[in-house]
Amino acid sequence: MYLPRALISHLYQHLRRTYHALSPPVLILVALEPDALCACRILTALLKRDYIQHKIQPVAGYGDLSQMGKTLVQPMRIQQGGSGGLVVCLGVGGLVDLSAVLGLDEDDGEDPAGGVEVWILDARRPWNLGNVFGGDPADHALQEATGNARLRSSEVEKGKIQPSYKPGRGGIIVYDDGDIDEELAAEREAYCELAKMPDMDDNGESDESADDSDVSASVNEAGRSRKRKSGSDREDDDDDSDIENPRPRQRRRSNAHTPISSSPTRIPPSNQIHASRSPSLTPESFPPPQQQPSLRTLRRRLLRLRRKHSSVLSSYYGLGTSYSEPISSLLYSLAEDLGREDNDLLWYAIVGVSSLELHGRSMTGVGISSASELGGSAGWGGQRGEQIRQVLRDEVRRLNPPDHKETDREIMRGEASGVIPTTAKSPTDMSIRLSPEPRFLLIRHWSLYDSMLHSPYLAARLRIWSDLGRKRLHKLLAKMGISLSQCKQSYTNMDMELKKGLRKSLLTYAPMYGLDGLVPPATSGGQGRESWGFVRSWGWKATLSAIDVGVIVGAVLEVGKAGTGSASVSSMGAGRTSEQVALVDEDGRIEGAEWVSRFWEAYDALGDVETLKHALPTAQYLHRAILRTGTSLLEKKQIRHLRAFRMAVVKEGPDVQLFAHAAALTKLALWVGEAVAEQEREQRGKISKGGMGTPLVLAGLNESRGIYVVVGTGGGGGVVDWKARMERKEKLEARAKRKQEKAAEIEQKRIKRAAERAERGEDEEEDEEDATESEDSENSSDEENDSNMEERGYGRNRFGNAFQEVVDETNARVRIDSFEHCVVEVKKEDLSGFLESLSMKVVVG
């Protein structure tokens, strides 16, 4: 089931009304990522205000999630002595059949969910449609009661929860950010129709083969019918009940309560019927046979319809991965709907949204943002991402109204002219402000030179990994009138006049070096701050931007506060040999437990500014390592070009153990991918793959476990040729118009032919010819649907699909455990064969 955006507070308000002291605590399963961490902060703040007990459980991967299902979720079921309860999944389980992973699909004759209700909030796509349109345990108990089923349909309509829905019955509920209602209408219809269909053997049988074997089919059907008639009295009774009361029997065979997981054609055996069943009919119990189509015709129609619906679901799952609205933004919308919004919750939402760009999460999957040329805090989601950020800017203005008494002080500090704030307005200032943030890294906590040097945006366009690139950086600073001695000291200690003129100088000289998006564009009168970032102050303690907090929290999750030096990183496996560590931690449980401990460090840092400040060296260390390793890969020309992607392997150097973490390796891959895209632009004058850039596969060695962590990022440049896409869209619309005209012409012919045949009484032939025309029109609609799917999946990251295909086709030892489906673990010995097979796959839509 899914909860539409308009009813976002419906379930929480019911929880608040019904929760009491004896109710079980709410279990919150959280992914190890900044967006989920910020969403957890917002949710726990709401629960604390309503005095609702809760338990937070970090989850490292699918193996960990399955273990949590056995130890924490299944004991909550009524069948196992529990009293039901609520489980909230933040960034967890949206891409898989969650009822199966958590063990809530065991059919023991009662409600399989056992009173356990699961809420899913996940920004990853594609959804598992079994979670979205299935997951309603009440169908299991009500499917044979006609009246109750009709009542239930008024509460849940084709998976969509209605305002009359009464929570507390258990099941899987997905929070919709608007995409399901707007984009999944075809998938919703196909899923619901497939769920109602009986299962039957297809065996790849075509319609033509069925037509050519009429006699043999009739004989086989008669033989199978005789065998069933002599089988048992119970089967005869079932046949009689089918004749006397066909509609209730069909309702009992419905499969609306069973989710369809990754395989859209998988229907439970309990709903199977044999198409060859042909009970003896009497004229009193059934209309004359000449007015009904043959059993063979019905079978062909059913198979054709089933293939059509299955192809819709298969096409959706094959689109590739992408990201929608961050869950921190979705939960802030919940708080706003409840009237609970404040500066703290708004700040968590801003940090969560800002963190997506740092991890390369875009509308086309993991890759470089396509809005990198817009300036300032470039977005992850194109127009929709900018709309979300604009809503957050409006919230900042609403909750932090300007103080007219501070106008003169702002002019004195230069903030009115575009100087980024580095201090608070007063000792008690806890406000959030808009700031024209340049695309530098940790500028308030580094020197201007180091901040520019470690900026991924600047490094790619100036080719900072080479001596020529460093000279370009020095020339840019010289043209701006900033000496090396000034820019290499702490930014907060720089000359105030230089800081006041920094933004104007960057707007003037940055375009000469292809850095048009380095700072937000100039505004007039302080209005139109569309591309400005966010800054918050904690009195005199600190002033941090949202990007700074996202960088620090991400570094704590990936490195840990203790791992700020090469000695500490390399000593993680000290005292044991590689074979011993691999034997002990072959499935990564020890490593996962260490990552979970980092979650609590990041959770504390997000709510305590002093902890954030102490974790600053961790973030600086991580990004120094990214610059060192990326420079080494480019200088030594270790990036190879295979058939479908570029690839590189990190297996030596002082930071190799650091990139055993998938998120850190992803940041390195994004840094290298953007650099490679700029190289292509400079050498060829354009970016390959139609402006999307060549995909990149980066493997990092984890020597202690004897594996490679492999991450695949989508198109290197991530810059979409929108003009070409608009032309293609116009062509598709013209094609759709022609098909509509053709369909109307076919319908007119059908009506005319039906009228002529009605006079002659040729009903059976009508069915056959109508089936042929229906097939032609369905094939036409399938072609149109494929075109739409191709348009929807344009440029998406398909590494998750390609990884699964390689695993199915080869004997490579691969572990797919990360919630990021573009991340896998491969045994050292199998890496070469794995990459060879992967090079033959389609990795970008």
N, C-alpha and C positions, 0 to 999 in steps of 0.2 A: 504494500500500500504506500501511497505517498501523500504528504500533507502539502496542499498548495500554499503559495506565499501569502495569500490573503488571510489564511487561518493560522499563521505562524505561532501565535500564542495560545491556540486552542488547547493543545495537550498540556502545556505548562500550567495554565490556569486550573485545569482539572487536577493536576498533581498537587498544586498548592492547596486546593480545597479539600482534597481527600487524604493528604498525608497526616499521620499522627505519630505519637511517640513510639508505638509498637510496630510501625511499618518498617520493613527492611530498608537499609540505606541504599541510595542510588549509586550504582556502579558506573564509573566513568572510565572508559578505555580510550587512551590518548596515544596517538602516533608521536614518534620522536622527531618533531619538526616545529619550527617557530610558529607557523600559522595555527596548528592544533594546540600548541602551548598557550597562545594568546586566547584562543577560543575557550580553553579549559579555565583560564583565569576569569573570563567573563561569566561562564556558567557557574563556577563555584561562588562567585560574588553574589549572583542571584539566589543560589541555594542557601547561602549563609543568611541573607536578609530575610528569607522565609523560614529559617530554622529547620531546614531539611537536611538530614544527615546524608553524607555522601562519602564515597571512597574512590580515590584516584588510582588508577592502575596503568602505568606506561606499558606500551606494547611495541616490541622491536620489529616484529615481522609476522608472517602468517603462521609459522610454527609456534611462536609465542601466543598468538591469538587463539589457536586451537587448544593450546594448553590452558589458557584462561577459561575457555569454554568448558573444559572438563573439571577444573578445580573451583571455579567461581560462579559460572553461569548455570550449569546443569544442576548443582545442588539447590538452586533457587526454584526449580520446577516443583509443582505440587505433587507430581508422581513420585518424587524422591524425597518427600518430607518437607519441602520448602513451602513458602507462602507466596510465591510469585515475586514480582518486583520489576524494577526498571533498570535497563542497561543503556547507556548513552555512548555511542561510538563517534569519536571526533577524529576525522581523517583516517578512519579504519573501516575496511570491509565493504566499501561501496562497489568494488569491481568484482566481488565474488558472491556466491550464494551463502549469505551469512548464517542462515538457519542451519545449513549443513556443517559449516565450519564450527559453529558454537554447539552443535549437537542438539538443536531444537527441532529437528525433522524426524525424530524417532516416532513412528506411528504404532502406538501400543493400544489402539482402540479408543483412546481418549484424545483430548486436546494435545497436539504434539508440542505446543509452546509451553504448556504447563503454567500459564498465567504470567510468563515472562514477556515483557514488552521491550523491544529494542528500537531505539531511535538512531538513525544514521545521518550524520552530517559529514559530507565528503565533497571536496572540490574536484576530485579526479573524475574523468570520464573515459570510456563509456560506462554508464550504470550497468549493473547486473539487473536485467529486467525482471528476474524473479523476485528481487527485493522490492522493485518499484511497483509492479502491477500484481504481484502475488503477496505472499506473506501474511494472509489473513486466516488465522486458525479457526475462526468462527465458521468458515465454510465447511470445515471437516464435520462439525456437529450439526449444522443446519442444512446440509445439502439434500436431505431426504424429506425435509418439512417444507412444503410449498409455501405456506403462509409466512413462516419465519424467514425463508429465503427471500421472499418479496420484501419483507421488512428490512432485511439486511441490505438489500440492494439500494434502499433509500439512504443508507448510511455510508456505503462504499460503492461507488459507481465506476466499474471497470478499473478498480485499483485506486481511484481518487476519493479521498476522504471528504465527506460532505459536512456541512455545519451541524447536522443532527447526529454526527458520530459520537458514541459514548466510549471513551477510552477505558483502559483497565482490563481488557480481555486478552492481552498479550498479542504477539505477532511482530512482524518487521514493519517499521514505518520509516520512510525516507522523507527528509525535509527537502522540499523543492525550492530552488532559488529562482524559479520562473522558466527554466529550460524545458522541464518535462511537459508543461502545458503548451509551450510555444513551439517546441521542436519535435516532440515524440508522439505526435498524433497517429502517424502511420504505424509506428512500432507498438503503440498501445492497442490499436485495433487488431493488428496481426497477432499479438500475444494473446489477447482475450479470445480471439477466434480459434487459435491453436489449442488453448486450454479447454475449449468446449468439444473439440473434435475427438472422436475415438481413434485409437491407434490401430494401424493396419500395416501389413508388410508391403513395402514398396518394391524392394529388390531391384531397383533401377528399371522397372517395367515401364515401357513407353506406351503411349496410346495406340500407336500403329501396331505394335506386337499383339496388343489385346484384340484389335480388330481382325487380325489375320488368323486368330486361333479361336474362332467362335465355338466351333464344334467341340474341340478338346476342352475348352474352358467349361462348357456346359456339362460334359461328362465328369470332369473333375469335381465340379460343384455338386453334382448329384451324388457322387461317391462319398465326398466328405460329408454331405448332408446325412446320408444313411448311417455313416459311422457315428455321427453325433446323436442321431435319434436312438441308436441302440446303446448309447453310453450310460446314461443314468436318467432316472425320473426327474431329478432336480433340473437337469438341463431342459427337459421337455416342459417342465413347469415354467421355466424362464421364457421359453419360446412363446408359450401361450400367453404369458403376461405381457410380452411384447406386442402381441396382436391385439389383446383386449384393451390395453391401456398404454399406448406407445409413448405418450408425452412424459408421464412420471418416470418411466423406465429410462428415457433419454436423459432426464434430469439427474437420475442416480448415477448415470455414466459420466456426467460432466466432470471436468478436471479443473474447475475454476479455482479450487483451493490449493492446487499444487503448483509451486513456482517452477518456471522454466529457467534453468540456469544457463551456463555458457553454451549449451547445445540447444538451439531453438526447436529441434524436432524431437526432443526426448520427452515422451509421455509415459507416465507410470503404467506398469503392466495391469494394474487393477482396472484400467479403463479400456482394455483391449476388447474388440469384438471382431468376429470373423466375417469378412465380407461375403464369404461363400455360404453363410447360413441361409437356408431357404426352407423354412417351415411350410407345412401344408396350409393353404389358405382356403377359406370358404367365401362365397359371395356375400354372406351376411356379415362377415367380420372385416371385409376389406373391399374397396371399390373394384370395379372390373379391371382385369389386368391390361386391357388395351389402352386404358387411360393413364397408365403409369409407365415411366421409363424402366428399362431393364436394369437388372442388378449390375451388369457390367458397365452400363452407362453411368450409374450412380457412383460406382467405384472410381471410374476415370475422373469424374467431376470432383470427387472428394480428394483424390490424389493430386489433381491439378491445383485445387484450391490450397491444399496443404503445402505443396511445393512453393506456391506464390508467397504465402505467409512466412514460411521458413526462410525464403530468400531475403525477405525484408529484415528479419532479425539477424541473419548471418551477415548481411551488408552492414548493419549497424555495428555489430561487434568487430567487423573488419575495418572500421574507419580509422582506427588508431587512437592513441591516448591524447587527451587534452585537459585543460583546466578551466573551470568555471569560476563563479564568485567565491572568494575565500570564505572559509567557514567562520572566521573571526568577524567578518563583516555581516554574515548571516545571523550570528548570535547577537551582535549589537543591534540589529533590526528587531530581534526578539525583545531585548531589553527596552528598546525605544517603544515598541508596541505595548509593553507592560508599564511604561512611564517610569522606568528605573534608570534611564541613561544619566551618566555623569562624566566628568573629565577622565576618571580612571578607566572606565569601560571604553570610552572613546579612544583613549591612548592605546589600549590593548588592540582595538580593531585597526587603528592606523598602523601599528607595528606589524600586525599580521598581514595586512595588505602589502605593506612595503617589503616584507620578507620574500614575497613570491618572486620578485624580479631578481633578488640575490641568488636564488636557487634555479633561475632559468625557467620558471613555470609559466608558460604562456598559453594562449588559446590554441596553439598547435602542438602542445606537449612540452617536454623538456627541450629547450633550445633558447637561442638568443632572442630578446624582445624585438618585435617588429616595430616598436615605437621608439627606437633608440635615437632617431633623428629629431625628436620633438623638443628635446632640451630639458634640463633640470631633472626632476624625478621622473624619468621615462617610465612608461607603463608596461604592464605585462599583458593586457587584454585588449589592446586597440581601443575602439570607441567605447565598448562596455566598461573596460577598466578605467578609462578616463571619467565616465559617468559616476562610477563608484567613488573615485577620488574626489570628484566635485561635490558629491553628497557629503563626504567627510569634511571637506573645506567649509561647506555651509554649516555643518554641525560645530566646527571649531568657532566660527563667527557667532553662532547662537549661544554656545555655552561659555564663550570667552569674549564678551562684548568689549569693544575698545573703550579705554578710559581717556577722556579728552584731556585730563590733567597730565597724561604721559606723553602728549604730542611733542612738546618742546624737548623732552628728554630723548625721545626717539630720533628727532632731528639731530640732536647733539651726538648720539651714538652712531648716527649714519644709517639706522635701520630703515628710515623712510626712503632713502636713496638706493637701497638694495644691498646693504651690508648684512651678512648673516649674523644673527645674534649669538654671542658666546657667553653672556652672563644674564642673570635674572634681572627683572625690574626692581625687585625689593627682596628683603630676606624671607618674606612669606609668599613670594610669587610661585605658584604652582600651575600657572596657566600654560595653554598650548597656543602656539603662534604659527603663522604661515611665514615661510622663509624662502628666499630665492637660492635654494641649495645648488651649488655646482656639482658636477659629476666627479667629485674627488672622493677619496676614501678616508674617513675618520679625520677630517681636516681640523677639527677642534682639538684633537688629541695627538696630532702629529705635526711635523713641519709642513709648510706648503709644498716643498720639494718632494718629500716622501709621500705625501697625500696624492700628488699628481703622478708620481712614479708608479704607485701601486694601484692606480685606478684602472680597471679592465678596459673601460671605454677609451681612455687616453692612451694606454699602452698599445692597443690594437691599431689605432689610427696614426700614431707617431712611430710605430715599430720600435718600441722602447727597449726590446730585447737586444738590439744591435747598437754598435757605437754610433752609427748614423742617426739612429732614433734618439739617443741621448743628446746628440748635438742639436737635433731639432727642438728638443725640450729646452735646452739652454738658449737657443735663439728666440724661442717664444717668450721666455722670461725676460730676455734682454729687450725685446721690442716693447714689452709691457713696462719697462723701466724698473724691474725688480732685480736686484743684485743677488748673486748666489749666497752671499753671507746673510742677507735678509731672509731669503726664502728657505734657508736651511735651519733657521731657528724656529722655536715653537710658534705656531700661528697666533696664539693668544698674545705673544710678546712682540709681534711685528709692529712696525710703525703704523699708527692709526690712519695716516693719510694714504698709505699704500693699500690698506684694507678697504678704505672708502672708495678708492678708484679701481679696485680689483675687478669688479663685475663689468664696469664700463670698458676696461682694457680687454677683458676676455671677449666681450661682444664685438670689439673692434678687430682684434688680431686673430682670434681663434678660427674664423672662417678661412683665413689664408692657409691653414694647415688641415682643412677638412674637418674641423671640430665645430660644426654648426650647432650641434645639440649639447654643447658643454655646459651652458648656463641657460636659464629660462629667458625668453625674449623680453625686451624692455617693455614697460607698461607706463601708462600716463595717469598721474594723479592717484597712484596707489590702487587703481582699479584693474580688473581683469587679470587676477593672479592665477590663471588656469594651470600653469605648470609648476607652481611653487610647492615646496615640500613642507614638512611639519617639524616643529621643534618644541620641546617641553623643558621647563625649568623646574628645579627642586630647590628653590631659594638660592643661597650662596653655595650650596653643595655642588651642583653641577647643572649644565645645560647641554642636552643631547638631542640630536635629530632622530627621527624614526628609523632612518637608514642605519645610523650608528648603533642603535639598540638592536636592530635586526642582525647586523654583522656580529655583534658581541654575543648575543644569545645563540646564533647559529654556530659560532666558533666553540662555545662551551659544549654544545651538543656533539660536535664533531671531534673535538680535541680533548676537552675537559680542562678544568682550571689548573690541574697539576702538570699537564703535558705541554709546557711552554718552552721546552728545550729539547734538542736532539738527543741528549743523554737520557732524559726521562722517557722519551718516546721509544728509544731503542732498548730501554731496560724493561719494557713491559713483559717480555718473555724471559728475563734473566733467571738463571738457576735451573732451566730445563732446556733440553735439546729440542730441535724442531720436530723430531719424530715424536717425542713425548707430548709436546703441546698439541700436535695434530691428532694424536691418539686420544687425548683427553677432550679436546674441543673440536672434534671433526665436524659437528653439526652447528658450531658457533654459539653454543649456549653460554659459555663463559664470557665470550665477547659481547653477547647480547645483554648479559647481566651488568657488564661494565657500562654499556650505553645507557641502560636504565638508570644507573646511579648518576650519570651526567644529566639526565632529565631533571632530577631534583635540584641539582646545582643551577641549571638554567631556570627552573621554576622559581627558585628563590631570588635569582638575579633579576628576573623580570619585575618583581615586586619590591626590590630594595636597590636604591640608586648606589649605595656604597658598594654593594656586591658587584654591581655592573662596572663600577670604576675599577675594582680590583681585578676584574676579568678582562680589562682592556689589553694587557700584554698577550693574552691568549689569541685575541683577534689579530693583533699585529703580527704575531709569530706565524699564524696560519697564512696570512696574505703575503708575507715575505717568502714563505715556502712555495706558494703558488707562483710567484714571480721567478724564483730560482729554478724551479722544475720546468715551468713553461719555457723559459729562456733556454734551458739546456736542450729540450726537445727540438726547438726551432733551430738553434745554432748547429746542433749535430745532425740536423736533417733526418730525424728519426720518425717523421710522420710519413707513412706510406699511403699510396693511393691504390685501393683495391677497386673492384668493379663497381660496387654500389656505395662505397663510403671511403673515407680516409680513416686510418687507424694508427695508433701509437701505443707503446707499452712502457709503463713506468716500473722498472725492475731493479734500479740501482740508484745510488745517491743518498744523501743524508736524510732526506724526507720521505723515503719510500714507505716506511711504516705508517706515516701520517695519512697517506692516501689509500690506506686499506679501508677507510670509512667511505661508504658510498657517497655521502653528501659532500665531503671534501673533494673526492675524486670528480664529482659532477661540477663543482666550481672550477677545478682545473680544466676540465673538458670545455666548459664555456669560455674560459680565458683563451685556450688554444684555438677553439673554433672561431671565435671572433677575430683572432689574429690571422688565421688562415683565410677567412673571408676577405679581410682587407688586403691580403697578399694577392688574392685572385682579382680583386677590383683594380689594384694597381698594375698588375701584369697584363690583364685582358681587357680592362676598361669596363668590366661588368662582373657580376657574381653569377656563378654557374647554376645549373638546375632551375632555369627560369627565374632567377632572382632569389631563390630560397637558399642557395649555398649547398655545398656538399656535406652530407651527414658525417659525423665523427664518432668513432668507437675508441674509447680509451680504456686500457686494462691496467690495473694497479696490483702489484704483487703483495700478497700477504704470506710472507715466508713462514711465519709461525704455524699457519694452518695448511700450507701447501696448496694454496688456491690463488686464482686471479679474480679480483672484483672487476667486472666489465660493465661499463655504462655506455649507452648509445644516445647521443644528443641529435635532435632533428636538425634541419637545414642550417648550415654553418652561419649564414648571415641573418637568416630569419626575416629578411626584408621582402615582403610580398609585392609583386607587380600588380597593384590594384587596378590599373588601367586595363591590363590584359584580362583580369578577372571580370571586369564589368563588360567587356566585349563578349566574353564567353557566356556571361549571364544573359545578355541580349539574344545571343544565338539560341540558347536553351529555351528562352521564352518564346521565340519565334517557332521553334520546333514543337513546343507544347501546344501552341495555337493551331498549328497544322494538324496535330494529332486529335485535338478536340473536334475540328471540322470533320476529320475522317470518321471519328467515332459517332458524330451526329448523323452522318450519311449512312453508316452501317445500321444505326438504330432505325432510321426511316425505312431502309430495305427490309429489316427484320419485321417491323410492324406490318408492312405491306404483304410480305410473304406469309405471316401468321394468319392474316385475314383470308388469304386465298386457300391456305391449307385447312382452316377451320371449316370451310364449306365442304371440302373433300374428306374431312375426318382423318387426316394423316398426322396423328399426334406423335407417333413413335419417330417418324422421319424428322418431324419438327425438332424433337429433342436432340437427335443426332446432329442436324445441321446447326442448331443453336449452339450446341456444344463446340462445334468447329469454329463458329464465329466468335464465341466467347473466348476460346483459346487465343484467337488472333488478337482480340482486343486486350486480353490479359498480357500477352507477349509484348504488345505495344506499351502497356502501362508499366511492365517490368523494365523495358528499355528506358522509359522516362524516369522510373524510380532509380535505376542504376546511374543515370546522368546526375540526378539530384544527390545521390550518395557520393558520387565522385566529387561534386562541388562541395558538399559538406565536409568531406575528408581531405580537402586540398591542403597539402603541406603538413599533415599531422604526423607525429612521431609514431611509427609502426614497429619500433624495435621490440616491443613486448610480443606482438604477433609473430615477428620473425624469430625471436628466441624460442618461442614455443614450437614453431615449425621445425627448427633445427633439432630440438630435443626429441621430437617425435620421429625424425628421420635418421638420426645418428645414435651412436652408443656413447656419446660424450657424457661425462659425469658432470651434471649441471644441477645447481640448487637455485630455484626461484623462490625466494622467501621475502624479498623486499616489497613493500607496498607500492614502490615505484617499479612498474613493470618493465622499464627500460634498464633495470639493474639486475644482473645475475652473478652467480659465483661459479667459476669453472675450475676444475682441477688443472694443475700446472701442466701435466702431461697431455691434456686434451685441448689446450688452448688453440694450437695451430689448426687442428681439424675443425674445431668449432668455428673459428673465423673464416676458414675456407668455405664451409657450408653456408655461413651467414652472408658471405659476399654475393651469393646467388639469389638472395631474397630481396623483396621490396621493403625498404626500411622507412620510406617517407611516402605519405599518401599523395 
